[in-house]
Amino acid sequence: MRTWTPPDLPTLPTTGQAPRLFNTASGRLEHPPLNEGRATLYVCGITPYDATHIGHAFTYLAYDTLQRAWRDAGLEVEYAQNITDIDDPLLERAAATNVSWESLAENQIALFRSDMFRLGLIPPDHFVAVTEQIDLIAQSVQKLRQLGFAYPVATDDAAGDDLYFDTQAASEQSQWRLGDVAPYERELMLLLSAERGGDPDRVGKRDPLDPLLWRAARAGEPSWGTVLGLGRPGWHIECSAIAVHFLGNAFTVQGGGNDLIFPHHEFSAGHATAMTGTPMAHIYSHVGLVSYQGHKMSKSRGNLVFVSKLLDGGTEPAAVRLALLAHHYREEWEWFEEDLITAERRLIAWRMGSSGSGTRHEGQEPASATQVIEQLRQALANDLDTPVMLAALDAAWDRGVDRPELLVDAVESLLGVTLKRAERL
Ligand code: ZN
């Protein structure tokens, strides 16, 4: 699928280092292996019906920052992102708002694309809608069935059987074990499964946690003709099939919001590992959820702050980036309007500092741009510590910098914050 125009990334005279990253699966900071100077990233994409709220932007910005760090370290980066453009919530929203699910998805994808462009995010190399890859996904389910990791569950109202993933068989006969990604007790898994698209109460399943791989066609629902007959794919297998097809197995980082740890990333990893015989990714990375008005931002509650509304209201993209980058990506935090005011003040201070019109401190030597860049890179390499980067830049611009043009380039390259030019529209 078409993406958006990439941002300019100024090249800096020296290179940085590849970051160590927190791995949810191990609970530790790790240096993922980077073979032949190449890093591969899969980030779960949106279900196109509530694009793009601040929580989404915080997640995609975290992986934009990771890519900037990798590129600064001289690595070649390959990045894939899906769009879940067929799923129950999309169909429900389309029915509730009396539009076709296709046009709802198309409009929301266009809005997402526009938001990502305006925020200056690096576009994926592979931006893949699920509806573009139904055959690929069905073949992956077929493979799991042939390997003995999928089983049918009869339905009353469909032409064929639904197919489910056999958690126990995969845990016993593949390199994946339930709990490899999500450090949760079974009780919590059952609860989260029910909350996040699973169906633990479905009759006929071998284990209540077993996730749907394939939903046989129902009257009035969209379906596709495939090797499995008429139907549509389950949620987790979409990402397993797309990620492995476009990036290969054992890719570097699988990323997404904290709410994807279970069941989505657990079972995406389970499917991919059972299918290929090797673990899906080296690092399972997760971004903190953003609250608003005292609750997690969520479509069901309706407490969403939309990027497009902020930008249409005259907020600069650089200010939105700074408001988000002020929080470490793993932090759970609450959005307040003051976050934006603080970011706007910071942007003005940095611009004044970089143009030499900031406060002058008598008798103080200006900061060395080279040394400040080194500080920025160290913070970036330490699990993308953007709050420390922002603090280092506050201090440097306040003090004055010996080569401001060099530091302006570094701020643009590493943080995507433009200080010198007119903003992108
Ligand atoms: Zn996914």
Residues whose N, C-alpha, C, O or C-beta is under 5 A from the ligand:
A	BS01	ZN	C44 C239
